[in-house]
């Protein structure tokens, strides 16, 4: 293996592999290949091994195909991600095959070939691995290979680079027929080590796991070297005609565009955004040939399924910085894309095609700024962006040495609206109740804030945690991402009394997720002092954080929610003290009462835009609460003549229900107000205080 910086280097550890079984070596090889995006993209490609194992019924040796199962990812697959099938039964399937017009029905026979009752569903690519007469097969989607496969001179280029080692097959939709094509190629070319599939990817094979893995890397490296030599000094994509804006300016433009786009494309379900302004993306969006290349769409089926027929190029001119004009014309531009997509559907549909799906673009290219992708969840939006970066790399190589060819329109449609693909979509689980929604939680590092964030995450939301305590914020982030993943949680250090910081936090949320649907205004302090000992500074501090702070974060939420035009939910975490007076807490109680009345005012203003504003009133939530870690705890204990240990018991016994109130209880109320369960509620208050007659709202 070559050691140049942009070449692939074998990571195979012979000492580690020596004690592995053949299935374990398959897993090892798969994870190594999937760990590098230059080899294959997320969920792309598959690997297999033919292994002799004892039949669970007869005890005799049976040849078993281990192959990546449907929907898996080679980079993260585990042993249970592989399908296992009897090879003799897979070979017997040839007798059931009725020809190309009926090849989809062959998928229904695959479960009958299952070895050892393995529940992992076999993928459509299973025959492609089964009929290659070698023990180990890799099918990858490397950018450098697809650049060959997507070139007008694909066949000649394959011969030029690889000679007779690697063959070439014309475009054929994945399926049973392609498996037979591969088998015939192998039988006709017994010395070949692999094949390039036009507009698709690379197959390589060998009878040894390590040799197969290193062969795959070697073939990809040859393609990388070829393109490096051919493209040296050649301006990519016809050369740049725009200059990138600065990093801060790019994010500012994205923060303005993303909520607006999100509002227009979330008609069927809330969509989540992802923004990328990497050097690769900027080189493409700034280039002379970008509009023409983008219009051709992608080539590899995996790229296409993730990114749609083609992207939408936003009418932004970085030289003029015409963002206001772009925003004004955005609705018409998106409508034009929808019309074009619907026309594509009408041109290509068959009698049995599934109904028209969401006609909005997935990928949005902005000259001078970068790329935005929108999808039903954050991970899918990110992965769609990664796939389009793969497509950019393919277009760079193909256009530099030949002519780039996207997947033909009808072939693209037949992949996108394939009945087998539709069946897979129909099997997907029902979305969770907050899927696609974005929440900003202030005081996100405290007990109530963290519990509320977790409740939202458990229902499929994305969460921006905002807090003034950077250390606690980092700890909360680590805790939540360890269980829900890094895609769905972001943090921002924010002082709710700082107008600029609040606006910046919403801009960050828009760039990270596309916008905001839910605000939980929860940041707080607490103070206790007799009125004659309450200083003006203490009074103002309560008002600044608990009243002005709630106003500032709500005002910014309204701005974003109105741009999106999708409605929204604002939840104030106030206090029982906002309704029921307490001794020695005039500043705190008054500020909390201000919160409640502000919520009522905002409910009036937000109703016409579908923005609901409601209040949760906790009482005595000691566990996990930051405000009970300081002087407030001592002050309240002194007020009620008890000590720290006795205070929670005192509050519990004071309640009508004689129960402690926990952060999770407040989170449940905050979830109710954020979800459709309360779709017809605004201007309301839920007391979560275990019962306090003084705080009854009526």
N, C-alpha and C positions, 0 to 999 in steps of 0.2 A: 504494500500500500504506500502511496506517495504521502509525504508529510506536509505538502504545501497547505497554507492556511485555509484555503477554500476547498480542500479535498477531504473526502471521507476517510477515516482511519479505523481499522478494525478494533473493536472493543472486546473481542472474544477472549475470555480467560480460560485457557485450557485446563488449568488446575481446578477451576470451579466447575467446568463442564464434565470433567473426567468421571465423576460419580453420578452423573445424571442419566436417567432413562431417556429413551428417544422422545416421548411426549414432553418431558421436562426440557430437553434440548430445543424442542420446537418452541416452547414458551420462552426460553432464554433468547433464542434467535429473534423471535417476534418482538419482544420488548426492546432488544437492541436496535432493530430496524426502525421501530416506531418512535424511538427517542430522538430522532433527527428529522426535522421538517423537510430537509433536502431529499430525504428518502421517500417519505410519504406523508400526507396530511392526516389530520385527525379523522379517525374512522375509515380512512382510505386503505385500499389494498388488503391482501390477506395472505396467509401462509399455511402450509400443510406439511404433514409427514405421513407416510404409509408405514404402519407398524404391525408386527405380528404379536398377537395377544391370545391368551386362552379364552375360548368361547365360554361364556358363563353357563351355557346349557350342556355342551358336549365335552368341554375341557380340551378340545382339539385346538391347535393353532389356527387363528383366523387372521386374515389380512384386514387391517382396520385403517380407514382414512381419518386422521385427525386434521380438522380444518377450522379456521376461524369461523365462529357462528355468526348468524345474522345480526347486524347492528353493532358488532364489537369494534374495538380499536386495538390495533396490534401493540401500540405503545403501552397501554395500561391493562391489557387482557390478563386474566388469571386462568388457571387450569379449567375452571368451569365455563370459560368463554369459548371453548372449542366444541364443535360438534364431532361426534364419532359415528362412522358409518361402515358397514360391511362392504368391502371392495367387491366381493363376488356378486352382491345384490346390485351395486352400482353398475357393474358391467352388464348384469341381466336387464337393466333398464333399457338398453339399446333395443331390445325386442319389443318394448312398449312405445317406442318413439314413432310418431306418425308424420313427422316432417316439420319444417319451419313454421307453418301456419298454426301448429299445435304445440310449439315448444313450451309455452307457459304452463301447460298442464303437467309437464314433467316435475315441476316443483312439488306438486301434490303427492308424487311417489316417494320423495326423499324421506319422509318420516317412516316409511316401510323399510328403509334400509338402516335404521338406527341400531347402533351397537350398544348393548348393556343399558337399555332404557334411558339413554342420555336425554334430558329434557331440553337441551340447548338446540334451538331451531337451526337447521342448515340454511346457508345463504344461497342466493341465486348463482354464485360463482363456484359452488361445489363441483359440478361436472368439469369445470376448467382445470381443477386440481386432480380430480379422480382419473382423468383419461391421459394425463401426461405420464408416460411410463418411466418415471423416476421417483425415488423415495421421498425427496424433499423438493418443494416448489415454493418460490417466492413470487408474489404478484404485487408490485409496488407502483406508486405514482410519483416518481421523481420529477421535479421541474425540468431538469436537463433532458430527460428522456421524452417527456411530453412535448417539449419544444421541438424535438425531432418529429414526434408523432403528429403534431399539429401543423407541420410545414407542408407546403405544396409539394416539395420534393422529398417527402418523407421516406419513400422506399429507397431512392438513390442515396440519400444521406445515411440511412442505416447501413447500407452496403459499404459506403465510403469509410465510415467510422469503425465498424465492427467486422467487416469482411464476412466470412461464412460462419463466424462464431454465433452471431445473432441474426435470426431471420426477421421477416416482416410479414404481417398479415393486414389486409385492408379492414376498414371499419366494419364492425359487426356488434350489434347490441349484446351485452352480456346475457348469457343463457345457455341452454343445452346445445344449440347448434354450434356456438363458439367453442364449447368443450370438444365437440367432434372435430372442428377445424384444427384445434391445437393438437389433438391426438394424431391426425393425419400429417400435420407438419412434422411432428416428432418422428413418426415412422418413415417419412420420406427423407428426413434430414437427421439421421441418427447421431451425427457428430456435433450438431448444433447445441449450444449451451443455453439458448433462450430465444425470445422473440419480442419484437416491438409491435404492439397493436396500434394501428392508426387511430389517432384521436383518443387514445385511451391510456396506455401505460406499458409496463415492462413485465415479462415473465422470464424467470431464470430457474434452473433446476440442476440437481445433482443427487447422487446417492449418499452423500455425506452431509450432515447438518452444517458443520463449520465451513466446508468447502462451498456449500450453497450460499451461505451468508456472505462469505468473502467474495464470491463471484458476483453477487448482486452489487456490492460496493465497488468492485473493480469496473463493472460495466457502466455504473453511474459516473465514476471518476473519468472514464474515457470520454463520456459525453460532456462533462464539465470542461475537460481540457480542450476538447474540440471547440466549444463555444468561446472559451477564453482566448484561444488563438485567433478565431475568426472575427471576434468583435473588438479586439484591442484597438483603441483609438477611434472606434466608430460611434458617433453620438447615438444614444439610445432613443428610440421612438421618434426619429427625425430631428432630435435636438430640442432644447428648451425654448419656449416662447414666453414663459412667465417666470417670475422669481417668487420664491416662497416668502410669505410674511414671517415675521418673527414668531417664536414659540408662543409668547403670551398673546400676540394678536391672533394667531391661529386658534387658540383655545377660546378667545373671545368670540370669534366668528362662529365656531362650532356651538358655543353656548347659546347663541342667538338662533342658529338654524335648527338645532336638534329638537327643542320643544315644538317649534312650528311644524317641522316635518312629522314629528310624532303624532301631533294632533290630526294631521291629514291621513295618516296611514293606519290609525288605530280603530278604524270603523268596525272591524269584525272582532277584535280583541285588543287589549292594551299591548303595545309593542315596546321593547326595550332596545336602547341604542348602544353603539360602541363606536368610539372615535379612534382613528389611527392616523398619525402624521409622521410615520417613519420615513427614512431617506428613500426607500424603495417606492413607497406610495407617492411621495412628493415628486420624485423624478418622473413618474408616469403622469400624474395629473397636470404637471407643468409643461408637458411635451406637445410638440406640434401635431404628432400623429395620434394623440390620445383619443380624441372624439371618434375618429374613424375606426381605431382598433377596438374601443369600448363597444361600439355598435355591432361588431362582429360576434360578441358574446364569447363564452369560454368554450373549451374543446373537450376536456376530460369529463365524462359523465358525473363523477363525484364533484368536480368544480361546479358544473352546471346546476346540479340539484340543490347546491347550497347557495348559489348566487343568482339564479333565475336567468332568463333568456339574455338579458343585458342590463348594465347599470343605468342609472339616470345621472347625467352630467349637469350639475347645478349651474345656472347662468351667473356665476360669480366671476368678476374680473378683479384680480388682486391689484392690478395697477390703478384701478379707479376706486377700489374698495366700495363697491356699489351694493352693500349689504341691505340697505333700506329698499332699494328697487328689487333686489332678489326676493326679500321677504314679501313684498307686495305682489310679486308675480309667481310666488311659489305654488299657490293653489292651482293656478292654470297650468303650470309646468307639470305638476303631479297628475292632474287630470288628463293631460295629453299622453303621459306615459301609460296611464290606465287604459285609455282608448286604444293605444298601440298594442298593449298586451291582449286586450279583448279581441282585437282584429287578428292577432297571431293565433289565438285560440280558435277563432272561427275558421281561419284558413286551414288549420291542421287537424281539427278534431275528427274523430271517427264516430260511427253510430253508437258505439258502446263506451265512448270516453267519459270519464268522471266529469262532474259539473265544473264550470269555471271556478278556480280557486282565487285567493286574494290577488287582485291585479296590480298591487303596488310593488314598486321596486324594493329589492333588498339592499342593494349597494348604491351609494350616492357619492359621486366624485366631485370634489370642489377644487378648482385650480388655485394654487398658492396656499391651500389650507390642508387638504388631506382627504380622507375617506371616512364616510359614516355608513354603518350597516345597522339595519333594524330587523329584529326577529321576535319571536314570541317569548324568549327568555334571554338572559344576559349571556349565558354560555353559547347559545346558538348564534347570537349576534356576533360574539367574538370569533367563533369558529368560521362563520361566513366571511368575516374579514380576512382571516388567515387563508381561506381558500382563494379569495380574490387576489391576495398577495401572490399565492402560487400561480394564479392565472397571469398576473403581471410579469412574473419571471418567465413564464412560458412565452408570452407575447414578445418580450425583449429578445429572447434567443431566436425564435422562429422568424420574426420580422427582420432581424439583422442579417441572417444568412440565406433566407428564402422569402416566402410569402406566408404570413400567418393565416391559418384557416380555422375558423370557428366550426363548431358542430353544425352540420346542415340543419336548417330550421325544422324540417319534418322529423329528422332523427332526434333533435332536441326535444320536440314536443312528445314524441313517442316514449322518451325516457321520463320526462316530467309527469306525463299523464298515463304512464304504464299502469295497467290494472294491478300488477303485483306490487307496485309502489303504493298505489291507492290502498290496497289491502293492508300494507304495513302501516300506513297513516291511520287507518281505521282502528287498528289494534292498539294504538297508543293510549295510555291512560288518560282519563279525564283531567283537565288542568285543575290545579288547586285553586282555592277561592280567591287568593290575591295574586295569581300568576300574571306576570307582566306589569305589575304595579310597583311604583317606586315610593318609598317612604323616607322622609328626613326626620330624624328623632333628635331633638335637642336634649341636653343632659343625658346623652346616650351612654355614658360610662357609669352612670349610677345604677342603683338597684332596679328602679322602675323603668328607666330608659333601656337598660340591657334586657330586662325581661320582656318588654314590649317589642324590642327589635327581634328577639328570638321567636316570639309568637308570630310576628309577621313573616319572618324567614321560613318558619315551619309551614306557612300557607303559600309559599312560592314568591313572596315579594323580594325586591332588592331594597337594601337599607343603607342610607348614609347616616353614620353616627357622628353627631356634632357635640363637642364638649370642650370646655376650657382647660380641662386637666389632661395634658398630653400623655402622661404616664398611664393613667387609668384608662384612657382611650385606647392605647396600644394593647393593654392587657385584655380589654373587652373584645377588641378586634381579633386577637389571637384565639380567644376562646370561641368566638362565633365562627370564624373561618375554619377552625379545625373540625367543625361539625357540619357546616353548610357550604364550605368551599369559598375560594377567594373571589370568584366571579361576582358574588351577590352582596358583598359587604365592602364599603368604603368608609373612610373616616376623614373628618376635617376638624382642625382645632379652631374653635370659634367662640368669641365673646358675644353673647346675644345683645349686649348694649352698644356694640360697635356697628354702626350702619354699614360701613364698607365691608366689614368682615362677614356680615350676614348676606349681603349681596354676592360676595365672592363665594360663599358656601353654596348658594343656589346655582351659581354658574358652574362650580365644580360638579354638583349633582347632575346638572343637565349634560355636561360633557361625559361624565362617567356612565350615566344610565339613560339619558335622553330627555329627562324632565322630572316632574314631581306630581304624584297623585295624592299623597298622604303627608300631612305635617302633624307630628306629635310634639306640641310645645310643652316641654317638661323641665327645662332648665330651671333651677331654683336655689334659693337659700332660705334660711329661717333664722329669725332673731327673737329674743325674748328679753323684755325690760319693762318696768313700770313706765308709764307715759312720761313722768317727770325726769326719768333717766334716759329717755329715748332722744339721742342726739339728732340734729338735722342730717348729719352724714349717714347715720343708721337708717333714718326714715327714707332718705333719697336712695340709698343702696337697695332697699327693698323695692321701691317704686321703679328704679332703673331696671332691675333684673326681672321682677315679677309682673310689671305692668308694661313699661316701655319695651322691654325685651320681647314680650309676647306680641306686642304691636308690630315690632320690626320684622320678626320672622313670619308673621301672618301676612303683612303687607307684601313681602317678597313672594310668598306662596301664591297669593292672589294674582300677582303679575304673571308668574309662570303658568298657573292654571288657566288664566284667561287666554293666553297665547295658545295653549294646547286645545282649549275648547272641549275638554273631555270631562268636565266636572271636577270633583275632588272632595277630599274629606280632611278637615282640620279638627284635631282633638287637643283640647286644652287639659292638661293635668293640673287642676287647681287644688282645692283643699276643702275639707269640711269647715275650716275656719273662714272660708269665704261666705258662708251662710250662718254659721254659729259663732258668736263672739267668744273669745277666750281672754282670760286675764293676762296682763303683762305681755301682750303681743299685738299692740295696736298697729304698728307698722306692717307686720306680716299679714294680719287679718285684713287690713284695708287694701293692701296690694292684691291679695287673693280675691277679694270682692271685686276689685277693678278688673281682674282677669275674666271673671264670670260675666260681667256686664259687657266687656269688650266682645266676648264670644257671641252674646245676643245681638250686638250691633252688626257683627260680621255675618251672622246667620241671615240677617235681613238683606245685607248687600250681596251676599253670595248666592242666594237662592235662584235668581234668574239665570245664573251661569252653571247651576247644578253643583255649586260648592257648598257642602254641608259643614256646619260648625257646631260642635258639641263639646260638652265638658264632662270629665271624670273627676269626682271629688273623693280623694282618698282621706284616710285618717290614721295617724299613728303607724305608718309603715316603717318600722325600725330596721328590719332585716335588709342589709345590702344598701341602705340609703346613705348617701354621702353627707346629707345635712345633719344626720344624727351622730356623726363622728366628731363634731367639734363642740363649741360652746353651747349650742342649742340643746344638746342632751343634758348638760349640767344645769342649764337654766330652767328647762322644763321640769327636771327632777326636783330642783329647788322650789319651783312654783307649787308643785303638788306634794311637797314634803316627803319625798321618797329618795331612793338612791337609783343608780343606773340600772342595777339588776331588777329592781322592783318596778321600773317604769312600764315595761311592756306588759307585765301582769296587771298593773293598774289600768292601763288603757284597755286591755282585754276585758277585765271585769266591769269597766265603766260602760262598755258597749251593751246594747240590748241583747245581742246574740251570744255574748260572752266568747267571742272568737277573735284571734289575732288576724290582722290584715297583712297579706304578704305581697311582694312585688308582682307575683304571678296573677294575683287577683285583679290588680290594676291593669295589667297587660291584657287580661281577658276582656275587660270593659273597653279598653282602647281598640282591641281587635273588633269588637262588636260595632263600634262606631266607624271603623275603617271599611268594614265589609258590606256586602249587599244585604246582609241581614238587617241593617238599619237604613236601607236605601230611602226610606220615607221619614227619616228622623233628622231634624235640624233644630238648633236652638235649645237642645235638651241637656239635662244634667242627670248623670248616674252617680249616686252616692255609693261608694264602696268603703264603708266605715263600720261594718258589723252592726249598724243601727245606732243612730243618734237622733233623738226626737227633735233637738234644737235645729238640726240640719235638714229636716224634712222640707222639701221644696214647696209644699202646699199644706 
